[in-house]
Amino acid sequence: MIGMWRMETIKLVRHKRWLAVIPAFLITTFISLDNLCAYPKLELNVWDGIFSTFFNYVYFRFIVLLVFVFLVTDTITGDISSKWVYLTLSRCSDRAKWYITKVASIYSAALIYSLLGVSIVFLASLTKLPYAGSLSAFSTNPPDLFKAMGTYVIPKGGNPFTLTAQLILYTSFSLGTFALIPVTLSVIIPKGQIGMIFSLIWIFISQFFQSSRTWMKIDIIPRLVYGAFFYPDALLDFSVSGSLLYLFAVAIGSSIIGIWFVRKADF
C-alpha cells in the first residue's frame, strides 16, 4: 500500500501541468508586492511577501486553490480514460485501499504544492524586500489606513519560521481536503472535467457571497485560508481548532462516500 501511495504521488506531481505552478505563484507574488511597495514608507521584509500572498482571499481562491484543483482533481477520471485504473486495481485486492492511496497521494501532492509555492514566493519576494529573521513592523502593527482596509495583523513576538511552517501544513491539509470534494464527485459522475467545473463554480459563488455572515459560516472555502485567523475585523466566527475539525469531518465524509461509490463502480 505504501508503494502504491508513492507511485500515485509521483504520478500526480511529475505531470507537465505542474510547470504552471511557477508562473502562477510568480505573477501572484509580484502583484501582491506591487500593492505593498506602492506605499514606500511601510516597514516591510521578505515574510510580508509570503503573508500578503497566501493570506489574501482573492489570490488564494482564484490562484492558489484553483491551480491545485486543476492539478489533481482528474486523478480518477484521468486514470479511467487512460486505462491506468485497470493496472492499479489489479495490484490491489481491496478497492477501499486503492481509493485510500488516492486520497493519501492528494494530500502528499498538496504538501509538495504548498512547499513549492512558499519557496517560489519567498525567492520572488527577496527581489524586492529585505531579508529579516523576525516579523516586520507592518505585519504586527500596520498603519491605520491598512487596519481600516481590514489587513491581517500578526501578534507581536511571533516567529516567522514557525508561522510559515504552520501556514504550509494548514494550507496542505486544507487544499487536500477541498480537492477531495470534486474528486469524490468525479467518482459519482465520471465525466471529463466535472470536478474542475464544479470547483470553479463553487469558488465564484464563494467570492460573490463572502459578505454574508451566514454563508461564511457554512462555506468551506473561507476556512481554507490560514490567514483568515489574522484578520481582526473579518466576518469569520470560527477558530483554528474549529476549522480543523470541520476540514477533518469533510475529509472523512468525502473518503467514505468515495469508497462506497468506487466499490460499486464498473471500472
Protein Blocks (a to p, Z undefined) as FASTA:
>chain_A
ZZmmmmmmmmmmmpmklmmmmmmmmmmmmmmmmmmmmmmkbccdfklmmmmmmmpmklmm
mmmmmmmmmmmmmmmmmmmmnommmmmmmmpmblklmmmmmmmmmmmmmmmmmmmmmmmm
mmmmmmmpccdfbdcfklmoccfklmmnopacddehiafklmmmmmmmmmmmmmmmmmmm
mmmmmmmmcghjlmmmmmmmmmmmmmmmmmpmklmmmpmklmmpmklmmcfkbcbfbdfk
lmmmmmmmmmmmmmmmmmmmmmmpcZZ
